[in-house]
Amino acid sequence: MRISAMESSTGSTTGTSAGGRRQATRQKLYEAAVTLIAEQGFSATTVEEIAERAGVAKGTVYYNFASKNDLFEELLRHGVGLLTASLREAAETTEARGGTRVEALDAMIRAGLVFIDRYPAFTQLYVAELWRTNRTWQSTLMVVRQEAVAVVEKVLAEGVERGELSAEIDVPLTAAALVGMVLVAALDWQSFQRERSLDDVHSALSLLLRGRVSGH
């Protein structure tokens, strides 16, 4: 799983900078860590295994991260940051073309599904860690989760302000519910309904968003 696939390389004609090389190394470590932890769990995964999978020396791991915990915390921050960026881009693109806030929410649902389809191992780890309260990175996870939810909250609030959505909706809870709906539905799709296309899953969730489940 390439957690960095959504990021573009800036490159240069004079070669990769030291900062660029370090970032590339960190990306290798993110990828190795998320794959191994998805396969065998956090506790069973060692720094030595992460280094071996990434193709670097063990000391390189400690050069970039203080500990395995620090590596995993930064991995969570990085991955959720990518998700947040994709949600924000979907909303801004819809706004730029004059779309409604409901259309923006629909575009964000699709962006979430695309992200999860691209990074299923990371998404599984993220969802699992949300419910563990004994981790040292729990506070960080709550912060980055709220950053993602806040993007949805903003669009919902704008929809209420413009009269597109009911003023009675609970914006924070609805935003969290929409993010949760996409995460859970996508993981169910990935695990049990792989015969369905992304378009098919998006269409089903779009009906939920638009309040048409009852057929009205």
C-alpha positions in Angstrom: 0.0 0.0 0.0 1.5 3.3 -1.0 0.2 5.8 1.6 2.0 8.6 -0.4 0.5 8.0 -3.8 -1.7 11.1 -3.6 1.3 13.3 -3.1 3.3 14.6 -6.1 7.0 14.7 -6.3 8.5 18.2 -6.7 11.8 16.9 -8.0 14.5 19.2 -9.6 17.1 19.1 -12.4 19.8 19.3 -9.8 18.8 16.2 -8.0 16.8 15.3 -4.9 17.5 17.5 -1.9 18.4 16.2 1.5 14.9 17.1 2.7 13.4 15.2 -0.3 15.5 12.2 0.4 14.5 12.2 4.1 10.8 12.5 3.1 11.2 9.6 0.7 12.7 7.5 3.5 9.9 8.4 5.8 7.4 7.4 3.1 9.1 3.9 2.8 8.8 3.5 6.6 5.2 4.6 6.6 4.4 2.0 3.9 6.3 -0.8 5.6 4.8 0.0 9.0 1.2 0.1 7.8 1.6 -3.1 5.8 3.2 -5.0 8.7 0.8 -3.7 11.3 -2.2 -4.6 9.1 -0.8 -8.1 8.7 0.2 -8.9 12.3 -0.8 -6.1 14.7 1.0 -3.3 16.3 2.4 -5.1 19.3 3.8 -8.0 17.2 5.5 -5.7 14.7 9.1 -4.8 15.5 11.3 -1.9 14.4 13.7 -4.5 12.9 10.8 -5.8 10.7 9.8 -2.3 9.7 13.4 -1.5 8.7 13.8 -4.8 6.8 10.5 -4.3 4.9 11.4 -0.7 4.0 14.9 -1.8 2.9 16.8 0.4 5.3 19.0 0.0 8.4 17.4 -0.2 11.8 19.2 3.0 12.8 17.5 4.8 9.9 14.1 4.2 11.7 15.4 5.9 14.9 17.0 8.7 12.9 13.6 9.6 11.5 11.4 8.6 14.5 12.1 8.5 18.2 10.3 5.2 18.6 7.9 2.7 17.0 5.1 4.6 18.8 6.3 7.9 17.3 6.4 6.3 13.8 2.9 5.0 14.1 1.6 8.3 15.5 3.1 10.2 12.5 1.7 7.6 10.2 -1.8 8.2 11.5 -1.3 12.0 11.3 0.0 11.7 7.7 -2.7 9.3 6.5 -5.6 11.2 8.0 -4.1 14.4 6.6 -4.3 13.0 3.1 -7.9 12.1 3.7 -8.7 15.5 5.0 -7.0 17.1 2.0 -9.0 15.0 -0.5 -12.3 15.9 1.2 -11.4 19.6 1.2 -10.4 19.4 -2.5 -13.7 17.8 -3.4 -15.7 20.5 -1.6 -13.6 23.3 -3.1 -13.8 21.9 -6.7 -17.6 21.7 -6.4 -17.8 25.2 -5.0 -15.6 26.5 -7.9 -18.0 25.1 -10.5 -21.0 26.6 -8.8 -22.3 23.4 -7.3 -24.6 23.2 -4.2 -23.5 22.2 -0.8 -25.4 19.0 -1.1 -23.4 18.3 -4.3 -20.2 19.1 -2.4 -21.1 16.6 0.3 -21.8 14.0 -2.4 -18.4 14.8 -4.0 -16.8 14.4 -0.6 -18.4 11.0 -0.1 -16.9 9.9 -3.4 -13.5 11.3 -2.5 -13.7 9.3 0.8 -14.5 6.1 -1.1 -11.6 6.7 -3.6 -9.2 7.3 -0.7 -10.3 4.1 1.1 -10.2 2.1 -2.1 -6.6 3.3 -2.6 -5.5 2.8 1.0 -7.5 0.0 2.5 -4.8 -1.2 5.0 -4.4 2.3 6.4 -8.1 2.8 6.7 -8.5 -0.5 8.6 -5.8 0.6 11.0 -7.3 4.0 11.5 -10.8 2.7 12.2 -9.4 0.1 14.6 -7.4 2.7 16.5 -10.3 5.1 16.9 -11.8 2.7 19.5 -8.6 2.0 21.5 -8.3 4.4 24.4 -5.1 3.1 25.9 -2.7 4.2 23.1 -0.1 7.0 23.6 -1.2 8.5 20.3 -4.9 8.7 21.2 -4.9 12.5 21.7 -3.2 13.0 18.3 -5.7 10.7 16.6 -8.6 12.7 18.1 -7.1 15.9 16.8 -6.6 14.7 13.2 -10.0 13.0 13.2 -11.6 16.3 14.1 -9.7 18.0 11.3 -11.4 15.7 8.8 -14.8 16.0 10.4 -14.4 19.8 10.5 -14.2 19.9 6.7 -17.6 18.2 6.5 -19.0 20.4 9.3 -18.1 23.5 7.3 -20.0 22.4 4.2 -23.0 21.3 6.3 -23.0 24.7 8.0 -22.9 26.5 4.7 -25.7 24.4 3.5 -27.9 25.4 6.4 -26.9 29.0 6.0 -27.9 28.9 2.3 -31.2 27.2 3.0 -30.2 24.0 1.2 -30.3 22.0 4.4 -32.7 22.0 7.4 -31.8 24.4 10.2 -32.7 21.7 12.6 -29.8 19.4 11.8 -27.1 18.9 14.4 -24.1 19.9 12.3 -21.3 18.3 14.4 -23.1 15.0 14.9 -24.3 14.9 11.3 -20.7 15.5 10.1 -19.4 12.7 12.3 -22.2 10.4 11.1 -21.4 11.1 7.4 -17.7 10.4 7.9 -18.5 7.3 9.8 -21.0 6.1 7.2 -18.4 6.4 4.5 -15.7 4.6 6.5 -17.9 1.7 7.6 -19.7 1.3 4.3 -16.4 1.3 2.4 -14.7 -1.2 4.7 -17.7 -3.5 4.4 -17.5 -3.1 0.6 -13.7 -3.9 0.7 -14.2 -6.9 2.9 -17.5 -8.5 1.8 -18.8 -6.9 -1.4 -15.8 -6.6 -3.7 -17.9 -7.5 -6.7 -19.5 -4.0 -6.5 -17.9 -1.1 -8.2 -16.9 2.2 -6.6 -19.6 3.9 -8.7 -22.2 1.4 -7.3 -21.2 2.0 -3.7 -21.1 5.8 -4.2 -24.6 5.7 -5.8 -26.0 3.9 -2.8 -24.5 6.3 -0.3 -25.6 9.3 -2.4 -29.2 8.1 -2.0 -28.7 8.1 1.7 -27.3 11.6 1.6 -30.2 12.9 -0.4 -32.8 11.3 1.9 -34.2 9.0 -0.7 -33.8 5.7 1.1 -37.6 5.6 1.7 -38.2 6.1 -2.1 -39.9 9.5 -1.6 
